[in-house]
Each structure stands twice: as structure tokens, then as C-alpha cells.
Amino acid sequence: MGNLSYAAEFIVDFDDRTLAHLQIVIGTKLRRGEAFYLSWKDDTRIGNGRTTIWLHPSIPLVYKYFGSKMPVLNRNWLDELTVSANTPGGLQVLPEPTAPVAPPTDGK
């Protein structure tokens, strides 16, 4: 279980696999100078709500992993998270897809 530390005051736990995927998507947006929301469903131990934070390139983030090895990344999951991050609602922590995402069709 890794965690994301936000502004040195707020820490949220994510499993290492989820955290690795979030790091890639968040890093891409922040590298471009883009600010956006990040939302997730809270763990049932702290309620059934959701939490949303505003991510901005000037706010420090620390990714702390429990394991020593980087998980293998799922390109389909990265794509889904990236699409989510580019919406007005911001990046939503979505479950990892279990089946490959079908490529877009050209209408033929």
C-alpha cells in the first residue's frame, strides 16, 4: 500500500499499482503546467464518501511506494485515466479494466 502526500499535509493511501498509474497521468498533466481535480471514492473505513483535491504544478506531491519494484503499467488503464483527467470533473480514480478497450471505430 503506497500513498500520495499532497502539500506535505494531506496523505491518502492507494495500492502501489493504482499509485503508479496515477503518477504517470498526474505527472503528464503537471509537466504541461495544467491544474486539475483528482477525485476518488473513500475507503469504507472512513465512510462512503468521495474526496477531491485540486492539483497544481506549484503544490508539492510525494509518491511513496510500499514495494521496491515498479508495477507493469496497463496502457488501457492509463488511457482511461488520461481521458478522465481531461474532463471538467478532472481525474477520477477508476478501476483497472479487465479486458482490452476496443479501439475507436471510424463509423464503417
ZIHUPE-V384684 format. One record per pair of residues at least 24 apart in sequence whose ideal C-beta (glycine too) atoms are under 10 Angstrom apart, sorted by the first residue. I is the first residue (numbers start at 1). GAP is how many residues later the second one is. D is the distance in Angstrom with one decimal. If there is no record, write none. Layout:
I,GAP,D  I,GAP,D
This chain:
1,63,9.7  1,64,9.2  1,65,5.2  1,66,9.4  2,61,6.7  2,62,5.6  2,63,4.2  2,64,5.2  2,65,7.8  2,69,10.0  3,59,8.4  3,60,8.0  3,61,5.2  3,62,8.7  3,63,8.6  4,34,8.6  4,36,9.7  4,49,9.1  4,51,10.0  4,57,6.5  4,58,7.4  4,59,6.0  4,60,7.8  5,55,8.1  5,56,6.9  5,57,4.1  5,58,8.0  5,59,6.7  6,32,8.7  6,47,5.8  6,48,9.5  6,49,7.8  6,53,6.8  6,54,8.0  6,55,6.1  6,56,8.3  7,46,8.6  7,47,10.0  7,48,9.9  7,49,9.6  7,51,9.8  7,52,5.1  7,53,6.4  7,54,8.3  7,55,9.9  8,51,9.3  8,52,6.2  8,53,9.6  8,54,7.8  10,41,9.0  10,43,6.9  11,51,8.7  11,53,8.5  12,26,9.2  12,28,7.3  12,30,9.0  12,31,9.1  12,39,7.1  12,41,8.3  12,81,9.7  13,30,7.4  13,51,9.6  13,53,9.4  14,26,7.8  14,49,9.1  14,51,9.8  14,79,7.4  15,50,9.8  15,51,8.3  15,52,9.6  15,56,9.1  16,47,9.6  16,48,9.7  16,49,5.0  16,50,5.6  16,51,5.1  16,52,9.8  16,53,8.7  16,54,8.6  16,55,5.9  17,48,9.9  17,50,9.3  17,53,9.9  17,54,4.5  17,55,8.7  17,56,9.0  17,57,8.5  17,60,9.0  17,79,7.3  18,53,9.0  18,59,9.0  18,63,9.5  18,75,6.6  18,76,9.5  18,77,9.1  18,78,7.7  19,44,6.0  19,45,8.4  19,46,6.5  19,47,9.1  19,52,8.7  19,74,9.9  20,43,8.2  20,45,7.6  20,47,9.7  20,50,6.2  20,51,4.8  20,52,9.0  20,53,6.6  20,54,9.7  20,57,10.0  20,58,9.8  21,50,8.1  21,52,6.5  21,53,7.1  21,56,5.5  21,57,6.0  21,59,9.4  21,60,6.0  21,61,9.8  21,72,9.1  21,73,9.4  21,75,7.8  22,39,9.9  22,41,8.1  22,56,9.8  22,59,7.1  22,63,9.5  22,69,7.5  22,71,6.9  23,38,8.6  23,40,5.0  23,42,9.2  23,47,9.6  23,50,10.0  24,49,6.8  24,53,9.7  24,54,5.9  24,57,8.2  24,58,8.7  25,52,9.4  25,53,6.5  25,54,9.6  25,55,9.5  25,56,4.6  25,57,5.4  25,58,9.8  25,59,8.3  25,60,5.4  25,61,9.7  25,66,6.2  26,29,6.4  26,35,7.0  26,37,8.8  26,55,9.1  26,59,7.8  26,65,7.0  27,34,8.8  27,36,9.1  28,50,9.2  28,53,9.9  28,54,7.2  28,57,8.2  29,26,7.4  29,28,8.8  29,53,8.5  29,56,5.8  29,57,8.2  29,61,9.4  29,62,7.7  30,25,6.8  30,26,8.0  30,27,4.8  30,28,9.5  30,29,9.1  30,31,7.9  31,26,8.1  32,25,8.7  33,24,5.6  33,25,9.9  34,51,8.6  34,52,8.8  35,24,8.8  35,55,9.4  36,48,9.8  36,49,6.0  36,50,8.2  36,51,9.1  36,52,9.4  36,53,9.3  36,54,4.6  36,55,6.2  37,48,8.9  37,50,9.4  37,51,8.7  37,52,6.6  37,53,2.8  37,54,6.8  37,55,8.8  38,46,9.8  38,47,8.2  38,52,6.1  38,53,4.8  38,54,8.2  38,55,7.6  39,45,9.1  39,50,7.2  39,51,6.2  39,52,7.1  39,53,5.3  39,54,7.0  40,51,9.1  40,52,7.4  40,53,3.9  40,54,9.4  41,51,9.1  41,52,7.2  41,54,9.9  50,42,9.2  50,43,9.6  51,42,9.8  52,37,8.8  52,38,7.3  52,39,9.7  52,40,9.4  53,37,9.3  53,38,10.0  54,36,8.4  55,30,9.4  55,35,8.1  55,36,7.9  74,24,9.9  74,26,9.6  74,27,10.0  75,25,9.2  75,26,9.0  76,24,5.9  76,25,4.5  76,26,9.9  77,24,9.0
